[in-house]
Amino acid sequence: MALSRLPPQNIEAEQSVLGSLLIDADAVIKVSPFLRPTDFYRESHQTIYQAVLDLHERRQPADLVTLNDELERRGQLEQVGGPAYLASLASAVPSPLYVEHYGRIVERVAVLRRLINAAGEIASLAYSEAEEVDEIIDRAEQIIFGVAAQRVERDLVPIQHVLDAYYDRIEFLYQHRGSTLGLPTGFVDLDKLLGGLQTADLIIVAGRPGMGKSSLCLSLAHNVARQTQEGIAIFSLEMPSEQVVQRLISGSTNIESQRLRTGRLDERELEKVFAAMGQLSELNVFIDDVPGISPMELRAKARRMHAEHKLALIIVDYLQLMRAGIRAENRVQEVSYISRQLKALARELRVPVIAVSQLSRAVELRHDKRPILSDLRESGSIEQDADVVIFIYREGETAPADVADVLVAKHRNGPTGQVQLVFLQRLTKFVNAETQRLEAG
């Protein structure tokens, strides 16, 4: 028979926190930003801590006299052990100088207790069998992330600390002026305009069908992967992983994608394919082709991958194929939720997230089919959440078939503008216009 076990707790640390609060007026300022009453294991300690917070909120001192009075007025003094217990707290604390350390101990074991409770709740869901397995998994993830969300976000930071960090940043920028300081895309003119892909940015790549949205993102991923040892995560909701790899091989070998699909290759080309496969296998690229993934599922996978491989870039192809995983009144609300979650993921992991997006059908009804921001399908929230919006546009009959205009229609922290790339459609890849001219010459 399994023995019952006490939940994780540290009563001595709880007493040290409360004792510090009673003898040091500044102690509450050090712990209140992260420590909550419910973090204390003993209910009496929760009551005492809440009373101290209330006194502090009213700008009244919290000492033995005022706290005794506060608890007595509430009818809680005897419940917490009376004046004698409060006095013992004040006399037993080792040193109020370490109150933050004591508080962190209390917080840590509180998180462990919440995890145990979460595990019990998840077990109950699984035993009930009342829902589909996918729904239970999704709910389980919500419960676990809820534990993490209960931990208070980063404290307010004095502007001096921010200025110190900015000083280092501006000095670095000055010393490297003219360089691409973000993550280089491998497209020279685009890097000049964007300064590379910036940390924590949500970048939307949009265009009409057949413009090469997926091909641009895969070309970009390939370029980045060859420049960094960090991971590239590709969430391909439209294409299976085999097609993603086939496109990468086509771009690497300059063998038409159609010929790779049919296997119509000569011996020399087959050797090129094998060589390209060897080179691609050395890249730190990870592909997830689960259809209809939810933001929560994507976030869980990205977090795990980032912890194991330190991601440099996340690509989602494409946004409208994601499942929101929440109850929403309409598709507009769902897409808004998805775009907000992708932005939150970029902020959390501090990596650029590129999301492919469709355009509304309204663009097909216009004579001028060059995309504009209002063409983003189903949600104005996409435009609002994005730090960068890139449109791909090709004229078709009226311009060289390979030339693609890459329109930076929104750039939150920099200029907008237009650059040209060459789309080699049969190879499903984009290249620099200058590179293509040199090869053609």
N, C-alpha and C positions, 0 to 999 in steps of 0.2 A: 504494500500500500504506500502510495506517495505521501510523504510528510508535508504538512502545510508549512509554508515559508513566509516569513515577514517580508513585506515589500522593502525595497532599498530605502534607507533613511540615514540621517546623521543628526541625531538629537543634539549632540554637543555643538555641532556647527550652527544649528538653529539657535541654540541658547547664546552662542557667541555673537551672532548677528544682533539679536535682540538686546543683549547686554551692551554692545557697542553703541547701539542707537540711544540708549539711556544715559551714557556718559560722554558722548561726543555729538554735539549738535550738527556737525557736518557729515556724520556717517550716513544719514538717510539720503543725502545727495549722491553718495557713491554707489548705493545699492538699488535705489528705487527705479532707475532707468531699466534694469533688467530683472529684478526680483519681484515676484507677485505674491500676494497672500496665499494663494493656492499652492505655491511651491513648498510651503511648510507642511511637514507630515502631521505634526500634532495640531489638532483643531484649536487648542488654546493658544498656540503660537501664531496661528493664522489670525486669530482675534486680536492679539497684542499688536502684531505687525500692522494690521488694518487700522487700528487706533492711532498708531504712530504716524502712518501716512495721512490720516485725516487731520491730525494736529498740524502736521507740516503743511498740508494744503491750506489750512487757515492761518498759516504763518505764526503758529504758536510753538513754543519750545516743547520738546518731548523729554521730560525727565521723570524721576520717580514721583514727584508731587503732581505734575500735570497729568501723567498717564494714569495714576491711581484715580484721580478725579474724573478723567474721561471715561474710564471703564466703569466706575461706580455709577456715573450718570446713566450709562447704558444698561446697567443691571448685569454687567458681565464680570465684575471684579472677582467675585468668589469663584466663578466658573473657571477662570484662568489660574487659580491658585492663591488669590488674595495678595495683599501688600508684601507678605513675606516672600512669596515666589518672585515677585518683581525685583525685590531687593537682592535676592540670591542671583538673579540674572546679572544685575549691575556689578556685583562683587566678584562673580566667577569668571568674567571675560578675561582671557589672557592679555589682549591688547586691542584697543579700538582701531589702531593703525592698520590692522589686517582685515577690516570688516569686509572689503570687497572680495578678498580671498575666501572668507567664510561664506559669503553670499553665493559665490560661484559653486562652492561645494553643495550648498542647499539646492541651487538650480540644477546641477548635474544629476543628483539623485531623484529630483522631481521629474526630470525628463525620462529617466529609467522607469519610474513608476508609470508614467503615461504610456510608455512603450509596452509595458506589461498589460495595462488595461486595453490598449489598442489590439494587442495580440489576442486577448480574450474576446474582444468584440469581433475580430476577424474570424476566430474559431467558431463563434456562435453563428455567424453568417454562413460559414461553410457547412456546419451541421444542419442548419435549417433547410437547405436545399430549396429555398423558396424562390430563388432567382436563377437566371441563366449564369453559367460559369463566368462568361465575359463580364457580366454586370457585377458579380461578386468580386472579381479581380479589380475592376475599376473602383468599386467601393472600398476595397482593401487599400488601394493606393491612396485614395482620398483620406482614409483614416490615418495612415502613416504620415502623409504629408501634412495632415492637420496637426500632428504632434510637433513637427518641425516648425509649422507656422505659428505655434503658440509661443515659441521662443521669440522674445522681443527683438525687433530689428535693431540695426546699428544705432548707437547713441548719437545725439547731436554732436557735431565736431566743431571746435572753435575755428574761426576763420584763419587764425594763424597757422593751424596745421594744414589747412587746404592751401594756403599761400606757400608754405614750405614745399609741398608736393608740386605746386604749379611752377615754382621757381626752378626746380629740377627739370620739369618738363620743358619750359621755355628755353632754358639753357641748352638742353639736348636738341630742341628744334633749331636753335640758332647755329649750333655746331654742325648740324646736318641739313642746313637749308638747301633746298633744291633736290633733296633725296625723297624717295617714296617712303614715308614713315609709317603708313599703315601696312596691312598685309598686301603685298603686290599681287595684282591679278594676272600679270604676264602680258597684259595689253597696254602698251606704252602710253598711248594718248588717253586712255581711260584712267590710268594711274596718275597722269598729270592733272586731270580734272578732279579726281576724287582724293588724290593723295593716298591711294590704296584703300583697302577695306578697313574701316575703323573698328576698334574694340567696342563691343556692346551695341553695335548698330544693327537695326533691322533693315535689310535691303530687299526691296520688291523688284523683281524682274518680270515685266508684263509685255504682252503683245498679242496680236491676232493669231489664230491658228496657222501653223506652218511658217512662222517667222523665225523659228530656231531658238525658242526660249530654253528648252532642255539642253540643246546642244551648246548654247553659250555657257550655261551653268556647269556642264560637264567639262568643257574646255577650260573654264576658269578653275575648277577643282583640280584638274590634271596639272595645270600650270602651278597652282599653289602647292600641290603635293610634292612636286619635284624640287621645290625651294625650301621646304621645311620638314623637319623630322616629327613634327606634331601631327595629330590625327585630323582627318577630314571625314566628317559623317555625312553620308548622303541618304536621305529618306526619300525613296522613290516610290510614290504612290501610284504613278501611272504606268511605269515600265517595270517588268521583273528584273531582278539583278543580272540575269544573263544578257538581256538587251543593253543594260548599262555598260557591262563589261565589253560587249561587242562594239559599242560606239567608241569606247576608249581605245580598243585595239585598232579600229578603223582609223581613228585620228592619229594613232602612234605609227602605223605602218603605211599610211596613205593608200590603203587598199579599200575599194568601195565597200560600203556596208552591205549592199545587196549581194556582192560576191561572197562575203563572209557568211551571209545567211544561207546561201545555196551551196557553199563549199567548193565553188568552181575556182580553184587556185592551182597554180603550177607549183613545182617543188621549191623554187626560190621564194615564192610568196609564202608558202607554208613555213619555211624557215624564219621568215620575217615575223610571222604571227607568233611562233614559239618564242622568238627573241623578245618580242613585245610583251608577251605574257610573263616572261621572267622579270622584265623591268617593272611591269605593273605590280607584280607580287611583292616587290620590295618597298612599294609605297605604303604609307600608313593611312590607307583609305578603307572605310567601313561602309557597307551598303546594307540598308534595311528596306525591304520591298513589301512590308506588310501593308495591305490595302486598308484604307479607312481608319488609319491610326488616329487616336485622339491626342489633343495637346498634352494631357496628363501622361499618357503612355510614351509619347515622344520625349517628354521632359525627363521621365524616369530613365529611359534608355540613354539620353544625352548626358545626364548626370553621371551615370555609371561609366559611360565611355570616357567622359572628361576626367573622372577620378583615376581611371586606369591608363589612359593614353594621352591626356592633356590635349584637348581639341583646339585646333586653330581656326576651324570653319565648320559651320553646319549649313547644309543645303536641304531645302524641302521642296519637292516637285510632285504635285503642286498644292497650293493652299486650299483651294476649293474642294479637293478630294479628301480632306481631313474630316473626321467625324468630331463634332464638338464635345460629345460626351456629357452634355448638360441638357436640361429642359429649357427650351427657348420657344418663343411665340412664332418665330419665323426664321428663314434662312439668313436674313440680314443680321439678326442678333447672333446667330451661330458663327457666322464669318467674322463678325466684330470680336466675339469672344476668342476665336482662334488667333486672329492677328494680335490681339492684346497679349495672349499667352506666349506667342512667339517673341514678341518684344520683351516680355518679362524674362524669357529664357536667355535672350542675348544679354540682358542686364545682369542676370544672376551668374552666368558662366563667364561673362566678360569676353565673349567671342562674337564675331559677326555672324549673323544668321541671314542667309539668302533664301527668300521664299518666292517661288514662281507663282504668278497669278494670271488668271484669265481676264479678259476685258468684257464689258457688256456688249450686247448685240447692237447697241445704238451706233457703234462705230461703223458697222456694216451698212447702215442706212445713210451715212454721210457721203458726200462726194469726195471730200478730203478725208482720207482714212488714216491720216497721221494721228497717233493716239494723243490724248490729253488726260490730265489727272482724273477728270470726272468719268472717264471710261472704265475705271477700275470696277470690276463686277461686284454687285450685290452688297457692297458696304463702303460707305465713305470713311469708315473707321480704318480701313487699310491705309488710305492716304494719310490719315491723321497719325496712325501708329508708326508708319515707316519713317526712318531717318533719311533713306535714299530711295527714290523711285526711278527705275531705268526702264525705258520702253525700247523695244526692237522694232524697226520699221524698214521694210524693203519695198521699193517702188514696183518691182516686177518688170513689166514690159517697158516702162519709161526710163529705166536706168540699167546699168550693168547688173546682170542677174545675181552676181556674187556680192555686190556692195550692200552693206547693211548700215543704216543709220542707228546709232546707239544714243538715245536721247536721255540725258539726265534731267528729268522734269522736276525733281525735288531733291534738294541736298541741304539738310537741316543746318549743317555747320560749314557750308562752303558754297561755291558757285554752281549754277546749273549750266548746261551747255550740250553740245552735240559732238560726237566723234564718229569716225567711220571705221568699221572692221570689215573683213572679208569672210563671208559665210561659204564654206566649201560643203555644199549640201550633200553631195555624194559621199563625203567623208565624215559627215555629221560633226564638223568642228568649225570654230572661228579662229582666224589668225589676224595678226596685225596687217593693216593695209600695206605698209611699207615692206614688210617681209614678203608678202605675196608679189609685190611689184619686182623686188629683187630676184625672186625665184623665177618669175615669168621672163625677166630680162636675161 
